[in-house]
Amino acid sequence: NRWLTCKSLPPGSLERIADAIADRLRVPWFTGAVKINISLVPPLVLLPVFLHVAALHFLLALVILTSLPMVVLWYYYLTHRRKERTLFFLSLGLFSLGYMYCVFLQEVVPRGHVGYSQVVILTCGLILMLTALSRAKKDPGYLPSPTSNDKSSCQVMDLPSKKVTGSSNGLHGVNTSGAASGRAVNGEAKGYSRLSAEEPEGMKKDWCAKCQLVRPARAGHCRLCGRCVRRLDHHCVWINSCVGEQNHQAFILALSLFMLTSLYGIMLTLDTVCRGRTPFMALFYCPGAYSDYSSALSFTCVWYCAIVTAGMGYILLIQLLNISYNVTEREARLALRDNTGRRLMGGLVIDTGQYNRGFLCNWGHFLSLGSPPPQRSAEDIV
């Protein structure tokens, strides 16, 4: 009624209306109505509409393909600023893969220039990439949160004996008076951390005030997930999960497989739509691409894939450089903030120098992530 009469709305009315709509957006199911996350819906509707409209004319394609990345970046900035988790990017990525594959099968393969073996190779690459992506979606290495009883007991035991010191990144270091109290706080009896004798020299532990536990070196607290993660690299919106010790390898594998599969599909499509031209030249100059709607849609999808592939390629490049210098995104960000890092390669990588042991050793350390620590005998500890 206020909208129709052009009256002002009370503060918070739009938020309450949006929450009510999101709560009532459900799909009937055998076991009861299933609630749908509203952030899943926009990519399913807008992506096909935008691509089909862009295929109508070259100028429309130029406008839409230029504005689409800006809209995605704006939405990322909005959600990142509010520290909100969203399934928009995961939905956009998965639906883009499925939609591009369907356009390839419906518009490119029937032209007769793509063999069955090439379709099989592309399909296998897509399946392998989705398999690696599902592995990257699993536990990144969350530190188990102590129960409320453990928290209260630890606080009582360590109140007179521990000293908490502040740090620049909002975390606190913990100094305990004895090994027993330190193990009680860290939950070592439950396997939350390794023995102090197994910690490499020079590595410190931090106290997380939010999770109420002592976390091992290089672990960090994700404000979006609300959990501490071992060797936290960053929170990836494309998988809606953190990238840490347990899934960093699968994350790199999924990115690499996506790059190879996407580039292969782009080459096959351009070789079909723009005959007699190299893929790079055909991407920028393809006469007759908009002569019929099928070719125009295929060419528009190629450009959409090229934009996404370029963005993912940049992410993969940064990841490979960080691995080569044994630094995580979180450590690089903190080093930039505290002015303790060294910029290399034009600022593409930040070398903190704390864990860098050389190219081969750094990659050997990365490939051994997630493996159980070597067992030490009592004689070695003594």
N, C-alpha and C positions, 0 to 999 in steps of 0.2 A: 504493500500500500504506500509506503514511503517512497519507493522507487517511482511508482506511477504518479504520485503527486509532487515529485521533485523535491522532497524534503530531505534534510540531512539524516544520515544514519547514525545510531549510537556507536561509540567506539567499540571495536571488536566484532561488529555485526557480520562483516564480510568473512572474517575468520571462522565464526560459528556456523555460518551458512555453508562454507566450503567443507568444514568438518562433518556437518550433517549429511551433505551430499556424498562425501567419501564413505561415510559409514553405511549409507543405504544403497550404495552401488554394489550389488551382490548378484551372483548367478545361482539359479536353482540347482540343487544337487541331491543325490539320493540320501545322503546323511545330513542334509540341511543346506541352507543357502551359504555359499562360499563368498566371503568378502574379497573384492578385487581392489588391489592397490591402484589408485587413480593415475599414478605416474607411469603405469604400463600402457595406458590407452593412447596418449598423443602420438607416439611413434607409429603405432599400428594404423592410425588414420591419416596423419599428415604426410608421412613419407611417400606412400603411393600417389597421393593427390599432388604433391609438389613435383614429383618426377614426371607424372603424366602431363601436367601443365607445362613443365619445362620442355617436354618433347614437342610441343606445338610450334615453337619458333625459337630461333637462335637467341634472340634478345631476351626472351623469357627464361631460357636456360641460363644465360649469363647473370641475370638478376637473381634467380632462385639459388643457383649454385654458389653465388657470392654471399647472399644473405643467410643461407642455411648454417654455415659454420659459425657466423656471428651470433645467431640465435642460440646455438648449442653452447658456445662459450659464455654468453650472457647467463644462460640458465645454470651453467656450472659455477660461475661466479656467485650467483644468487644463493644456491644451495650451500656452497662452500663457506660463504659469509655467515650464513645462519647455522652452520654446523649440523645440517640435516642429511640424513640418509635417504636416497631416492633410487628407485629402480628404473628411472627414465633412461639412463645411459646403457644399462645392461639390456633393457628392452630394445633400445635403438640399435645396439650392436647385433644382437641375435636376429632381430627382424630384418635388418639390412642384409645380413648373410643369407637368410632364407629367401628374401625377395630378389636379391641379385641372382641367386642360383635358379630361381624359377624363371626370371627373364632370360637367363642364358639358355635354359632348356626350351623355352617356348619361342624365342625370337631368333636366337643365334644358331642353335643346332639344326633346325629344319632347313637352313640355307644350304646344307650339304658340304660345307668346307671344314667342318670339325668331325674328326673320326671318333669312333666309339672308344678307342684306347685313350684318347685325350679326355673324353668325358669321364672315363673311369679314373684317370689320374687326378682330375680336378675333384671328383667326388671323394676319393680316398684322402686327399689333402684336407678337404673340408671336415671329414669325419675325424681325422687325427687331430685337427685343430680344436674341434669341439671336445674331444676326449681330454686333451691337455687343459682346456679351459675349465672343464668340470673338476679336474684335479686341482687347479689353481683356486677354485671356489671353496675348497675344503679348509680345514683348520690351518691358519697361517702360523700357528705356534703360540696360541693364547696361554698365558700363565694362569694356572688355576687360582681362583679367588678363594681365600680362606673363609670358612664359615663364621657366622657371628660369634660362636663360642670361642673359636680360635682367635678371633680379633680381640675379644674382651680379655682372654687369658694372656695373650701376647702383650696387650697394653698394660695389664697389671704387672706382669713379670718384668717388663722392660722399662717401666716408668722411672724408677730411680737410677737405672744403669745406662740408658742410652742418651746420646746427645744428638740433636737434630740440627743440621746446619742448612741454611738456604742456599740455593744455587740460582743462576741467572735464568734457567729455563723453567723455573717453577717447580723443580723437583727438589728432593731433600736427600742428602747423604745421611747414613745412619752409622753411628759408631757405638758398638756395644762393648760392655765391660768383659764379657766372656763369650767363649764359643758356643756355650749352651744356649744363652739367650739369643744370640744371633741365629742359631739354627731354629729356635722356636719361632722367631719372627718370620723367617723366610720359609717356614714350612718344610724344612729339609726332610723331616720324617715322612712327608708325603711325596717326596720327589720333586719339589718345586724348584730346587736349584742343585747344583753340583757341590761337592765338598770344596771347602776353601783351598785345599791342597791342589785341586784340579783346575783352579782358575789360573790362567796365564798371568805372568808377572806384569804389573802395570795396569791391569784392568780393575776397575772399581765397580761397586754395586751401588744402586740408588734406591731410595725409599720412595714409593709412590703413595702419596697421601690419599688418592682417590680409591685405589684398589686395596690399600692397607697391606702391602707386602713389599718385601725387599726383592727387587728384580735384578737379574744378572746383567753383566756388561752388555751394552749395545741394545738392550731391550728398551722399548718406549711405550707410552700410553697413547692410544688412539682416542681422540675426543669424539669421533663419530661412532665407533663401536663401543666405547666405554670400557675397554679391556686393555691390558698390557700384553704386548706381543714380543716374543723373542726376536732379536735382530730385526726390529721394525724398519722397513724401508719406506713405505708410504701407504696411504689408503687409496686404492684405485677405484674410481667411480665406475669404470667399465666392467668390473667384476663385482662391484658392490661389496668389497671385502678388503681387508688389509693384505699387504704383501710382506711376508716375514720369513722366518727361518725355514718353515716347513713347506711353503708353496712358492718360494722365489724361483726355484728351478722350473717348475711347471709354468709359471707366469712367463718366463723368458722363452720357453719352448712354445707356448701358445702364440706369443707375439711373432716368433720366427716362422712358425707354420702359417700364420695368417699372412705374413708378408709374401712368402713363396706362393701360396695358393692364390692370393689376390693378384699378384703380378702375372701369374700364369693365365688366369682368367681374363685379365685385361689384354694380354697379348693375343689370346685366341679370338676375342671379340673384335679387336681392331683389325686383325688379319682377315676377318670375315666381312666386316662392314666397309673397310677401306682397303680394297685389294690392291696389291702392287706397291704398298708403301711400308716403310719401317714403322714399328709401333710408336716410336717417339715422334716422328714426323706426322703420322696419322692422328696423334692425339691433339695436335695444334692446327693441322690443316687436312681436312677430309672432305673434299668436294662431293656433294651428293648425299651427305649423311642425313640431311633433312628433306631428301626427295620423297621419302615415304615414311609413314608413322613408325613402322617397325624398326627401321634403321635409326630414326631419330631417338626412339626410346632406348635402344641399345647403346647409342653413342652418349646419351645423357647419363645412363647408368655407369658407363665407363668413366666419365668425368667424376661422378660421385664417388666411385671406388678409388679413383686416383687421389682425390682430396683426402679421403679417409686413410688410404695407405700412406700418404705423405705424413699425416699426423702420427700414425702408429709407428712409422719408420723413425721419426724423430724421438719418440719415446723409447724405442728399442735401442737407438744409438746412444742415448743418455745412459740407459741401463748397462749397456756393454762397457762404456767408458767407466762408469762407477765400479763395475765389477773388476775391471782391470786395475783400478787404484784401491780396491777394497774399501769403498766408502758407500754408505747408504744415502738415500735422498734425505732422510731425516738428519743424519750427521752433516751433510753438506749444507742444509738449511740453517742448522744451528751454528755451523762454522761461519757462514756468511753473516749471521746476526751478531755473533761475538767477534767477528773480524779475526778469526784464528785460522782460516783456511787459505790455501794458495790457488788462485785461478789459473787453469791450464786450458790450452786449446781454445783461446778466445772466450773463456768463461763457460765452456760446455761441461767441464768437470771441475769439481772443487776437491783438491787433495788436502786432507787434514793431516796426513803424515803419521797418524796415530796407529793405524793398522796396516799400512802399506808395507808389504814384504817383497815386492817385485811382481812382475807380470805373471810368471808361471806359478809362484806360490799363491798369489791372489786368486787365480782361477782354480787352483787345486783346492783352496779353502772353500770357494763357492760350490764346486762340484761335490764336496763332502758335507754340504749343509744337510741337516736333518738326520745324519747318521749318528748312532749312539756313541757317546764319548768312550775313548779307550779305557779299559779297566786297568786300574793300578793296583799292584799288590801292596801289602802292608810294608814290605821291605823298601819299595820305592818311595812310599810316603815318608817313612822314617829317614 
